[in-house]
Amino acid sequence: MHSTLRQCPPWTLRAWPPLLWQAGRPVSLRLQHLGTQVTSTGDGHCRSQGQTIWAWQGDEGQVGLAWDWVQLTCGVVAMADPMAVVTNLRLVGDEGEVLTAYASARHVNAIVHGLPWQQAVEQALSQPMALALAA
């Protein structure tokens, strides 16, 4: 993966060129973990929170996904808001129309849930620093 992708903050994904993808098409995106940031170390009861970012660069272009997460209890993390995934991926429906964020949400969440992102977050939480970047 290109080194500049590894250094981008999650919100910059909105500035990436959109990548059109057919909704329902098998997901062959090999997203890689770019980094997980712990923005709050919680209150002593394992209630940390932060963001994680994943990206892939292929022949079709670059795609990235980022979302906020929250630690519910020690060893359990969840997406803070499944409707708030930041991405440049634009899903296209059967008629060729670009789907709304609402209509895309279940497809985007299926991609997220296929990633080992919770492991990446738990690894970041076990790091002594508040920022853990993927190797």
C-alpha positions in Angstrom: 0.0 0.0 0.0 1.3 3.5 -0.8 2.9 5.1 2.2 0.7 8.3 1.9 -2.4 6.2 2.5 -0.9 5.1 5.9 -0.6 8.7 7.1 -4.1 10.1 6.4 -6.6 11.1 9.1 -10.0 9.4 8.8 -11.9 12.5 7.8 -9.7 13.0 4.7 -11.4 10.1 3.1 -14.2 12.5 2.1 -11.7 14.3 -0.2 -10.6 11.1 -2.0 -12.1 10.6 -5.5 -15.3 8.6 -5.3 -15.0 4.9 -6.2 -18.2 3.5 -7.8 -19.0 -0.1 -6.8 -22.0 -2.2 -7.8 -24.1 -3.0 -4.7 -24.3 -6.7 -4.1 -21.2 -7.4 -6.1 -18.9 -9.7 -4.2 -16.5 -7.7 -2.2 -13.0 -8.3 -3.5 -11.6 -5.2 -1.8 -8.6 -6.3 0.3 -8.8 -3.6 2.8 -5.8 -3.2 5.1 -5.7 -1.7 8.5 -4.0 1.7 8.3 -4.3 2.7 11.9 -6.4 3.0 15.0 -6.4 6.0 17.2 -7.5 5.9 20.8 -9.0 9.4 21.5 -10.2 8.7 25.1 -8.8 6.1 27.4 -12.0 5.7 29.3 -12.9 6.0 33.0 -11.1 3.1 34.4 -13.9 0.7 33.4 -12.6 -0.1 30.0 -14.7 2.5 28.2 -12.2 3.9 25.7 -13.2 5.3 22.3 -11.5 6.3 19.0 -11.4 5.8 15.3 -10.0 3.2 12.9 -9.2 3.5 9.3 -8.9 0.8 6.6 -8.0 1.3 2.9 -7.2 -0.5 -0.3 -5.6 0.5 -3.6 -6.4 -1.5 -6.7 -6.8 -1.2 -10.4 -10.2 0.5 -9.8 -8.7 3.1 -7.6 -8.4 3.8 -3.9 -11.1 3.1 -1.4 -11.1 3.9 2.3 -13.4 3.4 5.2 -13.2 4.9 8.7 -15.5 4.9 11.7 -15.7 5.7 15.4 -15.7 2.8 17.8 -16.4 2.5 21.5 -15.3 0.0 24.1 -18.4 -1.4 25.8 -16.5 -3.4 28.3 -13.0 -5.0 28.5 -12.6 -7.1 25.4 -15.8 -5.8 23.7 -15.7 -3.0 21.1 -18.5 -1.9 18.8 -19.0 0.7 16.1 -20.1 3.9 17.7 -22.6 4.6 14.9 -23.1 2.2 12.0 -24.7 5.0 10.0 -21.6 7.1 10.2 -18.9 5.3 8.3 -16.7 7.8 6.4 -15.9 6.5 2.9 -15.3 7.5 -0.6 -17.0 4.3 -1.8 -20.2 5.1 -3.7 -22.5 2.1 -4.2 -24.5 1.8 -7.5 -27.9 0.1 -7.6 -29.3 -2.2 -10.3 -30.5 0.7 -12.4 -27.1 2.4 -12.3 -28.2 5.0 -9.7 -25.8 6.0 -6.9 -27.4 4.8 -3.7 -28.1 7.2 -0.8 -26.0 6.9 2.3 -29.0 5.3 4.0 -29.5 2.7 1.2 -25.7 2.0 1.2 -25.4 1.5 5.0 -26.2 -2.2 5.1 -23.7 -2.9 2.3 -21.0 -0.8 3.9 -21.6 -2.4 7.3 -21.3 -5.8 5.7 -17.8 -4.8 4.5 -16.9 -3.5 7.9 -18.1 -6.6 9.7 -16.1 -8.8 7.3 -12.9 -7.1 8.6 -10.9 -8.1 11.7 -11.2 -4.5 12.9 -12.1 -5.4 16.5 -8.7 -7.2 16.8 -7.0 -4.1 15.5 -8.7 -2.0 18.0 -7.9 -4.3 20.9 -4.3 -4.3 19.8 -4.3 -0.5 19.8 -5.8 -0.5 23.3 -3.0 -2.8 24.5 -0.4 -0.4 23.2 1.2 2.0 25.7 0.7 4.9 23.3 -2.7 6.4 22.3 -1.9 6.0 18.6 -1.2 2.5 17.1 -0.4 2.4 13.4 -0.5 -0.8 11.4 2.9 -2.2 10.5 
